[in-house]
Amino acid sequence: MPARKLMVSGLVFALLSGVCFGQAPFDFGKAEYVKPAAAGSKKGETVDGSLRFDAAKKEVQFVDKKGSSAVDIKYDAIKSMLYEKTAKPRYAAGLLLAWPLLFTKSKKHYLTIQYTDAAGAGQFVIIHLDKSNFREAVARAESETGKKVERSEEH
């Protein structure tokens, strides 16, 4: 019981310190920004980095491994957000490594943000989220922006 009280008091302190002293940006590492494919190309390139929700600036950012911002989207410019979970059978791994892998699927998690740029044109960004923090990232997207994240899960 004392451990529970200590944990609750620590949580309350953390929440109050974020409110009273300003919140630091929330980073979700191990993310990939999927750039749109160039003309004549089937697949866009990916940039490794982290998804950041900055409450002070009121914007979503994608920061690459070097620390430079690849995408900056103001919360009020966001029109909609979509979370997608895809699953794909592991045929190659099952045939090459171990047959039990034939019965498993690889799962990927994507967050698509539709927004309007400074010129008023519609744009979108696709972020591949890591399996370890996709739930927290989607919940943070909803709480920070105040917009509902639509969910589309493929099984």
N, C-alpha and C positions, 0 to 999 in steps of 0.2 A: 504494500500500500504506500509506503513512503517513496518508493521509486516512482510510482504513478504521479504523486503530488509534485515531485521534483521535475518530472517530464512535462507535466502540464504547466508548471510555473516557467520552465524554460521556453516552452512554446509561446506562452503569453508574452514573455519578455521579448522574444524574437519578433513577434507581430507588432508589439508596441514600439520597439526600436525602429522598425521599418517605417511606421507611420510618423513617428516623432522626428526622426533624424533624416528622413528622405530615403527612398528605396533605391537600392542598387539595381542595375539591370539584371534580368533573369536570363541566363545563358543556358541553352540546351546544346551540348556538344555532340560530336559524332554525327552531324547532319551534313547533307549534301544539297547544294543548290543545283538544280537541273536547268542549265541554260537552254533557251529555245534552239532548235536545230537551224543551222544555216541553210540558205537556199541550195537545193540539190542534195542535201544530206538527210539521212533517215533518222539519225540519233544525235541529240545535243550532248555537249560535254558537261561534265559535272565538276563542281568546285567543292572541296572539303572545307568544313568550317563549323560554325555554330549559329543557331537561330537565337536571336536576342530580342527580348521585349523590354524596351526602355520606357518606364512609366514617367520619368522626368521629361523626356522629349516627346512622349506620346507617339512612339513609332516602333515598327517592327523592322529589325535589321538582320541581314545575313552578313556575318563577319567571317572572312576567310582565315586560313591558318596563319597568315602573315599579320593579321590584325586590321586589314583594311576592309571597309564596308563595300560589299558587292551590291546590296539592295537596301534601300531605305524607303519605308512606306509609312506615311502618317496614318494614325488610327482612323481619322475622319475620312480618309480617302478610300478606305476598304469598303467594298460593296458586298462581298460574300466570301466565305471560307468553306472549304470542303476537305474532309479527312477521308482518305481511301486506304483500305487494306487489301492488298492483292496476295494471292497464293499461287505458287507454281510448282508442279511436281519436280522432284529431283531425279530425273531419269538418268542423266549422265553420271552423277555421283553414285547412283545405285548400281549402274552397270560397271563402272570403273573401280569403285572402292569397296562397297559392301552392299549386298542385296537388300538388307532391311531398309536402306535409304530409299528404295523404290516406293515405299509406303508412306513417306513423309513429304511435306511441302515446305518450300521456302516462303517466308512471309515478308512483305515489304510494306512500309507505312509512309504515306505521302500526305502533305498538307498543301493544298492549292489555295492561294490567296488572289482574289480578283479585286482590282483597284483601278482608280482613275489617276493618270499622271498629271503633271502640272498643266499640260495642254488640254486636258479634258478627255483624252483618248483612253479607251479601256485597255488594261494590261493585266497580265497574270504572272504569278511566280509559283513554281513547284519546288517544294522542299522535301527531300527524302529524309525522314526521321529515323532515329535509331530505335531498336526494339526495347532498349532499357529505359527510354524516357519519353516515348511518344504520347503516353496517356497524360503525363504532366504538361507536355508542350501544348496539347490540344486544350486541356483545361485552362492553362495560362492564356492561350489565345482568346478563349471566350471571356475570361474574367478581365483581362486587360483592355480589350477592344469594346466589350459590351455587346458584341454581335454573336449570334448563335453559329456554331460550326456544324454544318450538315455532315452526315456520316453515310458513307457508302462502303459496305464491307462485302468482299467477295470471299466465298468459302471454298 
